Amino acid sequence: MTDMMSGVDNAEDSSPETGMDGLDEQLVAQLVNRAKAGGLALTGEGGVLAQLTKRLLESALEGEITDYLGYDNDDPAGRGTGNSRNGTRAKTVLTDVGPVQIDVPRDRDANFEPKIVAKQQKRLGGVDEMVISLAA
C-alpha cells in the first residue's frame, strides 16, 4: 500500500504496528495527524474520508482497466494491441461521506465496463464502510 500523503510504500510491511487486518497503524496515525494539523474535517466534501474514498476508488478502477486491457499503464506491451487507455472522465458519486469526484479511466474502443463504479451509477454503497474501517 502506498502512503497517500508521503509516497512511502508499505506493501510488505510486517512490523508490529501492522494490525490483524494488514493495516499499518502508523499510516493511519500519520493520516489523522496530518488532517488535524491541516485543519481538515474527517467527513464532508474535501474531508479525509472523501479523499481516501477517491484514492481507493481510482486505484481500484486503474486495476480494473489494467485487467481488462491486459497490460499496465505505459507498458510497451500495449502498443499495437488495437485498444488502449484513452484518458479519464470525471464523475461525481454520492457516498455517506459526501460527494466524491473521481477520474474514471476509459479505453479507445469504449468497451471498458467498470465494476466498482458502474457506468451511470451515481450512489455508492459498501465502499464507505470499507474506508471508515480502514481509518478506524
PyMOL commands that place a pseudoatom at each C-alpha (Angstrom):
pseudoatom trace, name=CA, resn=MET, resi=1, chain=A, elem=C, hetatm=0, pos=[0.000, 0.000, 0.000]
pseudoatom trace, name=CA, resn=THR, resi=2, chain=A, elem=C, hetatm=0, pos=[1.358, 3.421, -0.871]
pseudoatom trace, name=CA, resn=ASP, resi=3, chain=A, elem=C, hetatm=0, pos=[1.115, 6.145, 1.740]
pseudoatom trace, name=CA, resn=MET, resi=4, chain=A, elem=C, hetatm=0, pos=[-1.148, 8.638, 0.022]
pseudoatom trace, name=CA, resn=MET, resi=5, chain=A, elem=C, hetatm=0, pos=[0.394, 11.628, 1.724]
pseudoatom trace, name=CA, resn=SER, resi=6, chain=A, elem=C, hetatm=0, pos=[4.113, 10.895, 1.617]
pseudoatom trace, name=CA, resn=GLY, resi=7, chain=A, elem=C, hetatm=0, pos=[4.579, 8.262, -1.083]
pseudoatom trace, name=CA, resn=VAL, resi=8, chain=A, elem=C, hetatm=0, pos=[6.024, 5.681, 1.341]
pseudoatom trace, name=CA, resn=ASP, resi=9, chain=A, elem=C, hetatm=0, pos=[5.478, 2.113, 0.138]
pseudoatom trace, name=CA, resn=ASN, resi=10, chain=A, elem=C, hetatm=0, pos=[4.141, -0.143, 2.892]
pseudoatom trace, name=CA, resn=ALA, resi=11, chain=A, elem=C, hetatm=0, pos=[3.050, -3.130, 0.759]
pseudoatom trace, name=CA, resn=GLU, resi=12, chain=A, elem=C, hetatm=0, pos=[5.230, -5.673, 2.511]
pseudoatom trace, name=CA, resn=ASP, resi=13, chain=A, elem=C, hetatm=0, pos=[5.291, -4.095, 5.967]
pseudoatom trace, name=CA, resn=SER, resi=14, chain=A, elem=C, hetatm=0, pos=[5.386, -6.794, 8.618]
pseudoatom trace, name=CA, resn=SER, resi=15, chain=A, elem=C, hetatm=0, pos=[6.152, -4.502, 11.539]
pseudoatom trace, name=CA, resn=PRO, resi=16, chain=A, elem=C, hetatm=0, pos=[4.389, -4.982, 14.875]
pseudoatom trace, name=CA, resn=GLU, resi=17, chain=A, elem=C, hetatm=0, pos=[2.379, -1.818, 14.158]
pseudoatom trace, name=CA, resn=THR, resi=18, chain=A, elem=C, hetatm=0, pos=[0.508, -3.627, 11.398]
pseudoatom trace, name=CA, resn=GLY, resi=19, chain=A, elem=C, hetatm=0, pos=[-2.907, -4.731, 12.653]
pseudoatom trace, name=CA, resn=MET, resi=20, chain=A, elem=C, hetatm=0, pos=[-4.558, -8.097, 12.151]
pseudoatom trace, name=CA, resn=ASP, resi=21, chain=A, elem=C, hetatm=0, pos=[-6.264, -6.788, 9.008]
pseudoatom trace, name=CA, resn=GLY, resi=22, chain=A, elem=C, hetatm=0, pos=[-2.909, -5.801, 7.467]
pseudoatom trace, name=CA, resn=LEU, resi=23, chain=A, elem=C, hetatm=0, pos=[-3.485, -2.090, 8.025]
pseudoatom trace, name=CA, resn=ASP, resi=24, chain=A, elem=C, hetatm=0, pos=[-0.435, -0.120, 9.066]
pseudoatom trace, name=CA, resn=GLU, resi=25, chain=A, elem=C, hetatm=0, pos=[-1.382, 1.637, 12.313]
pseudoatom trace, name=CA, resn=GLN, resi=26, chain=A, elem=C, hetatm=0, pos=[1.417, 4.185, 11.851]
pseudoatom trace, name=CA, resn=LEU, resi=27, chain=A, elem=C, hetatm=0, pos=[-0.005, 5.112, 8.458]
pseudoatom trace, name=CA, resn=VAL, resi=28, chain=A, elem=C, hetatm=0, pos=[-3.439, 5.687, 9.968]
pseudoatom trace, name=CA, resn=ALA, resi=29, chain=A, elem=C, hetatm=0, pos=[-1.894, 7.792, 12.741]
pseudoatom trace, name=CA, resn=GLN, resi=30, chain=A, elem=C, hetatm=0, pos=[0.030, 9.846, 10.157]
pseudoatom trace, name=CA, resn=LEU, resi=31, chain=A, elem=C, hetatm=0, pos=[-3.126, 10.498, 8.166]
pseudoatom trace, name=CA, resn=VAL, resi=32, chain=A, elem=C, hetatm=0, pos=[-5.083, 11.550, 11.249]
pseudoatom trace, name=CA, resn=ASN, resi=33, chain=A, elem=C, hetatm=0, pos=[-2.263, 13.796, 12.496]
pseudoatom trace, name=CA, resn=ARG, resi=34, chain=A, elem=C, hetatm=0, pos=[-1.829, 15.464, 9.093]
pseudoatom trace, name=CA, resn=ALA, resi=35, chain=A, elem=C, hetatm=0, pos=[-5.564, 16.014, 8.850]
pseudoatom trace, name=CA, resn=LYS, resi=36, chain=A, elem=C, hetatm=0, pos=[-5.634, 17.628, 12.307]
pseudoatom trace, name=CA, resn=ALA, resi=37, chain=A, elem=C, hetatm=0, pos=[-2.588, 19.766, 11.549]
pseudoatom trace, name=CA, resn=GLY, resi=38, chain=A, elem=C, hetatm=0, pos=[-4.091, 20.883, 8.241]
pseudoatom trace, name=CA, resn=GLY, resi=39, chain=A, elem=C, hetatm=0, pos=[-7.468, 21.606, 9.775]
pseudoatom trace, name=CA, resn=LEU, resi=40, chain=A, elem=C, hetatm=0, pos=[-9.196, 19.031, 7.564]
pseudoatom trace, name=CA, resn=ALA, resi=41, chain=A, elem=C, hetatm=0, pos=[-12.545, 17.613, 8.550]
pseudoatom trace, name=CA, resn=LEU, resi=42, chain=A, elem=C, hetatm=0, pos=[-12.961, 13.862, 8.814]
pseudoatom trace, name=CA, resn=THR, resi=43, chain=A, elem=C, hetatm=0, pos=[-16.204, 13.784, 6.806]
pseudoatom trace, name=CA, resn=GLY, resi=44, chain=A, elem=C, hetatm=0, pos=[-17.901, 16.022, 4.272]
pseudoatom trace, name=CA, resn=GLU, resi=45, chain=A, elem=C, hetatm=0, pos=[-16.761, 17.383, 0.943]
pseudoatom trace, name=CA, resn=GLY, resi=46, chain=A, elem=C, hetatm=0, pos=[-12.968, 17.530, 0.835]
pseudoatom trace, name=CA, resn=GLY, resi=47, chain=A, elem=C, hetatm=0, pos=[-12.688, 15.681, 4.148]
pseudoatom trace, name=CA, resn=VAL, resi=48, chain=A, elem=C, hetatm=0, pos=[-10.148, 12.975, 4.873]
pseudoatom trace, name=CA, resn=LEU, resi=49, chain=A, elem=C, hetatm=0, pos=[-12.618, 10.127, 4.321]
pseudoatom trace, name=CA, resn=ALA, resi=50, chain=A, elem=C, hetatm=0, pos=[-13.715, 11.647, 0.993]
pseudoatom trace, name=CA, resn=GLN, resi=51, chain=A, elem=C, hetatm=0, pos=[-10.076, 11.887, -0.108]
pseudoatom trace, name=CA, resn=LEU, resi=52, chain=A, elem=C, hetatm=0, pos=[-9.408, 8.289, 0.952]
pseudoatom trace, name=CA, resn=THR, resi=53, chain=A, elem=C, hetatm=0, pos=[-12.549, 7.162, -0.860]
pseudoatom trace, name=CA, resn=LYS, resi=54, chain=A, elem=C, hetatm=0, pos=[-11.429, 8.988, -4.015]
pseudoatom trace, name=CA, resn=ARG, resi=55, chain=A, elem=C, hetatm=0, pos=[-7.968, 7.419, -3.982]
pseudoatom trace, name=CA, resn=LEU, resi=56, chain=A, elem=C, hetatm=0, pos=[-9.264, 3.967, -3.146]
pseudoatom trace, name=CA, resn=LEU, resi=57, chain=A, elem=C, hetatm=0, pos=[-11.826, 4.055, -5.961]
pseudoatom trace, name=CA, resn=GLU, resi=58, chain=A, elem=C, hetatm=0, pos=[-9.391, 5.451, -8.532]
pseudoatom trace, name=CA, resn=SER, resi=59, chain=A, elem=C, hetatm=0, pos=[-6.808, 2.826, -7.616]
pseudoatom trace, name=CA, resn=ALA, resi=60, chain=A, elem=C, hetatm=0, pos=[-9.396, 0.051, -7.966]
pseudoatom trace, name=CA, resn=LEU, resi=61, chain=A, elem=C, hetatm=0, pos=[-10.551, 1.465, -11.322]
pseudoatom trace, name=CA, resn=GLU, resi=62, chain=A, elem=C, hetatm=0, pos=[-6.958, 1.545, -12.579]
pseudoatom trace, name=CA, resn=GLY, resi=63, chain=A, elem=C, hetatm=0, pos=[-6.636, -2.095, -11.555]
pseudoatom trace, name=CA, resn=GLU, resi=64, chain=A, elem=C, hetatm=0, pos=[-9.837, -2.934, -13.415]
pseudoatom trace, name=CA, resn=ILE, resi=65, chain=A, elem=C, hetatm=0, pos=[-8.740, -1.316, -16.678]
pseudoatom trace, name=CA, resn=THR, resi=66, chain=A, elem=C, hetatm=0, pos=[-5.314, -2.944, -16.374]
pseudoatom trace, name=CA, resn=ASP, resi=67, chain=A, elem=C, hetatm=0, pos=[-7.004, -6.337, -16.026]
pseudoatom trace, name=CA, resn=TYR, resi=68, chain=A, elem=C, hetatm=0, pos=[-9.349, -5.542, -18.918]
pseudoatom trace, name=CA, resn=LEU, resi=69, chain=A, elem=C, hetatm=0, pos=[-6.603, -4.407, -21.306]
pseudoatom trace, name=CA, resn=GLY, resi=70, chain=A, elem=C, hetatm=0, pos=[-4.070, -6.972, -20.113]
pseudoatom trace, name=CA, resn=TYR, resi=71, chain=A, elem=C, hetatm=0, pos=[-1.142, -4.607, -19.507]
pseudoatom trace, name=CA, resn=ASP, resi=72, chain=A, elem=C, hetatm=0, pos=[-0.019, -1.893, -17.095]
pseudoatom trace, name=CA, resn=ASN, resi=73, chain=A, elem=C, hetatm=0, pos=[-0.151, 1.811, -17.833]
pseudoatom trace, name=CA, resn=ASP, resi=74, chain=A, elem=C, hetatm=0, pos=[2.816, 2.881, -20.001]
pseudoatom trace, name=CA, resn=ASP, resi=75, chain=A, elem=C, hetatm=0, pos=[3.749, -0.766, -20.644]
pseudoatom trace, name=CA, resn=PRO, resi=76, chain=A, elem=C, hetatm=0, pos=[5.213, -1.206, -24.145]
pseudoatom trace, name=CA, resn=ALA, resi=77, chain=A, elem=C, hetatm=0, pos=[3.295, -4.493, -24.402]
pseudoatom trace, name=CA, resn=GLY, resi=78, chain=A, elem=C, hetatm=0, pos=[0.148, -2.458, -25.048]
pseudoatom trace, name=CA, resn=ARG, resi=79, chain=A, elem=C, hetatm=0, pos=[1.432, -0.859, -28.236]
pseudoatom trace, name=CA, resn=GLY, resi=80, chain=A, elem=C, hetatm=0, pos=[-0.307, -2.085, -31.345]
pseudoatom trace, name=CA, resn=THR, resi=81, chain=A, elem=C, hetatm=0, pos=[-2.946, -4.100, -29.477]
pseudoatom trace, name=CA, resn=GLY, resi=82, chain=A, elem=C, hetatm=0, pos=[-5.836, -2.259, -31.107]
pseudoatom trace, name=CA, resn=ASN, resi=83, chain=A, elem=C, hetatm=0, pos=[-7.240, -0.954, -27.847]
pseudoatom trace, name=CA, resn=SER, resi=84, chain=A, elem=C, hetatm=0, pos=[-5.539, 1.193, -25.251]
pseudoatom trace, name=CA, resn=ARG, resi=85, chain=A, elem=C, hetatm=0, pos=[-6.150, 3.657, -22.466]
pseudoatom trace, name=CA, resn=ASN, resi=86, chain=A, elem=C, hetatm=0, pos=[-7.804, 6.873, -23.557]
pseudoatom trace, name=CA, resn=GLY, resi=87, chain=A, elem=C, hetatm=0, pos=[-7.522, 9.192, -20.577]
pseudoatom trace, name=CA, resn=THR, resi=88, chain=A, elem=C, hetatm=0, pos=[-10.192, 9.590, -17.943]
pseudoatom trace, name=CA, resn=ARG, resi=89, chain=A, elem=C, hetatm=0, pos=[-13.561, 11.188, -17.465]
pseudoatom trace, name=CA, resn=ALA, resi=90, chain=A, elem=C, hetatm=0, pos=[-14.697, 12.973, -14.336]
pseudoatom trace, name=CA, resn=LYS, resi=91, chain=A, elem=C, hetatm=0, pos=[-17.608, 11.547, -12.394]
pseudoatom trace, name=CA, resn=THR, resi=92, chain=A, elem=C, hetatm=0, pos=[-19.175, 12.552, -9.110]
pseudoatom trace, name=CA, resn=VAL, resi=93, chain=A, elem=C, hetatm=0, pos=[-20.561, 9.787, -6.924]
pseudoatom trace, name=CA, resn=LEU, resi=94, chain=A, elem=C, hetatm=0, pos=[-22.602, 10.246, -3.777]
pseudoatom trace, name=CA, resn=THR, resi=95, chain=A, elem=C, hetatm=0, pos=[-21.268, 8.494, -0.690]
pseudoatom trace, name=CA, resn=ASP, resi=96, chain=A, elem=C, hetatm=0, pos=[-22.046, 8.552, 3.013]
pseudoatom trace, name=CA, resn=VAL, resi=97, chain=A, elem=C, hetatm=0, pos=[-19.044, 10.859, 3.491]
pseudoatom trace, name=CA, resn=GLY, resi=98, chain=A, elem=C, hetatm=0, pos=[-20.308, 13.306, 0.867]
pseudoatom trace, name=CA, resn=PRO, resi=99, chain=A, elem=C, hetatm=0, pos=[-19.988, 13.723, -2.882]
pseudoatom trace, name=CA, resn=VAL, resi=100, chain=A, elem=C, hetatm=0, pos=[-16.683, 12.466, -4.265]
pseudoatom trace, name=CA, resn=GLN, resi=101, chain=A, elem=C, hetatm=0, pos=[-15.360, 13.387, -7.707]
pseudoatom trace, name=CA, resn=ILE, resi=102, chain=A, elem=C, hetatm=0, pos=[-13.360, 10.562, -9.271]
pseudoatom trace, name=CA, resn=ASP, resi=103, chain=A, elem=C, hetatm=0, pos=[-11.491, 10.137, -12.545]
pseudoatom trace, name=CA, resn=VAL, resi=104, chain=A, elem=C, hetatm=0, pos=[-12.760, 7.038, -14.340]
pseudoatom trace, name=CA, resn=PRO, resi=105, chain=A, elem=C, hetatm=0, pos=[-10.330, 5.567, -16.892]
pseudoatom trace, name=CA, resn=ARG, resi=106, chain=A, elem=C, hetatm=0, pos=[-11.583, 4.827, -20.388]
pseudoatom trace, name=CA, resn=ASP, resi=107, chain=A, elem=C, hetatm=0, pos=[-10.386, 2.865, -23.383]
pseudoatom trace, name=CA, resn=ARG, resi=108, chain=A, elem=C, hetatm=0, pos=[-10.265, 3.822, -27.061]
pseudoatom trace, name=CA, resn=ASP, resi=109, chain=A, elem=C, hetatm=0, pos=[-12.924, 1.304, -28.083]
pseudoatom trace, name=CA, resn=ALA, resi=110, chain=A, elem=C, hetatm=0, pos=[-15.273, 2.496, -25.278]
pseudoatom trace, name=CA, resn=ASN, resi=111, chain=A, elem=C, hetatm=0, pos=[-15.883, -1.130, -24.254]
pseudoatom trace, name=CA, resn=PHE, resi=112, chain=A, elem=C, hetatm=0, pos=[-14.456, -0.903, -20.715]
pseudoatom trace, name=CA, resn=GLU, resi=113, chain=A, elem=C, hetatm=0, pos=[-17.253, -1.510, -18.192]
pseudoatom trace, name=CA, resn=PRO, resi=114, chain=A, elem=C, hetatm=0, pos=[-16.003, -0.789, -14.661]
pseudoatom trace, name=CA, resn=LYS, resi=115, chain=A, elem=C, hetatm=0, pos=[-17.493, -2.923, -11.901]
pseudoatom trace, name=CA, resn=ILE, resi=116, chain=A, elem=C, hetatm=0, pos=[-16.668, -0.994, -8.730]
pseudoatom trace, name=CA, resn=VAL, resi=117, chain=A, elem=C, hetatm=0, pos=[-18.340, 2.153, -10.081]
pseudoatom trace, name=CA, resn=ALA, resi=118, chain=A, elem=C, hetatm=0, pos=[-20.519, 1.092, -12.998]
pseudoatom trace, name=CA, resn=LYS, resi=119, chain=A, elem=C, hetatm=0, pos=[-21.443, 3.390, -15.843]
pseudoatom trace, name=CA, resn=GLN, resi=120, chain=A, elem=C, hetatm=0, pos=[-24.362, 5.668, -14.867]
pseudoatom trace, name=CA, resn=GLN, resi=121, chain=A, elem=C, hetatm=0, pos=[-24.000, 4.709, -11.198]
pseudoatom trace, name=CA, resn=LYS, resi=122, chain=A, elem=C, hetatm=0, pos=[-24.426, 7.789, -9.002]
pseudoatom trace, name=CA, resn=ARG, resi=123, chain=A, elem=C, hetatm=0, pos=[-24.529, 6.368, -5.486]
pseudoatom trace, name=CA, resn=LEU, resi=124, chain=A, elem=C, hetatm=0, pos=[-22.039, 4.045, -3.831]
pseudoatom trace, name=CA, resn=GLY, resi=125, chain=A, elem=C, hetatm=0, pos=[-22.776, 1.555, -1.133]
pseudoatom trace, name=CA, resn=GLY, resi=126, chain=A, elem=C, hetatm=0, pos=[-20.296, -0.556, 0.785]
pseudoatom trace, name=CA, resn=VAL, resi=127, chain=A, elem=C, hetatm=0, pos=[-17.204, 1.482, -0.095]
pseudoatom trace, name=CA, resn=ASP, resi=128, chain=A, elem=C, hetatm=0, pos=[-17.877, 3.951, 2.707]
pseudoatom trace, name=CA, resn=GLU, resi=129, chain=A, elem=C, hetatm=0, pos=[-17.842, 1.200, 5.341]
pseudoatom trace, name=CA, resn=MET, resi=130, chain=A, elem=C, hetatm=0, pos=[-14.567, -0.147, 3.941]
pseudoatom trace, name=CA, resn=VAL, resi=131, chain=A, elem=C, hetatm=0, pos=[-12.880, 3.270, 4.020]
pseudoatom trace, name=CA, resn=ILE, resi=132, chain=A, elem=C, hetatm=0, pos=[-14.158, 4.005, 7.524]
pseudoatom trace, name=CA, resn=SER, resi=133, chain=A, elem=C, hetatm=0, pos=[-12.931, 0.620, 8.777]
pseudoatom trace, name=CA, resn=LEU, resi=134, chain=A, elem=C, hetatm=0, pos=[-9.503, 1.325, 7.263]
pseudoatom trace, name=CA, resn=ALA, resi=135, chain=A, elem=C, hetatm=0, pos=[-9.309, 4.664, 9.076]
pseudoatom trace, name=CA, resn=ALA, resi=136, chain=A, elem=C, hetatm=0, pos=[-10.729, 3.373, 12.375]
for i in range(1, 136): cmd.bond("trace and resi %d" % i, "trace and resi %d" % (i + 1))
show_as sticks, trace
zoom trace
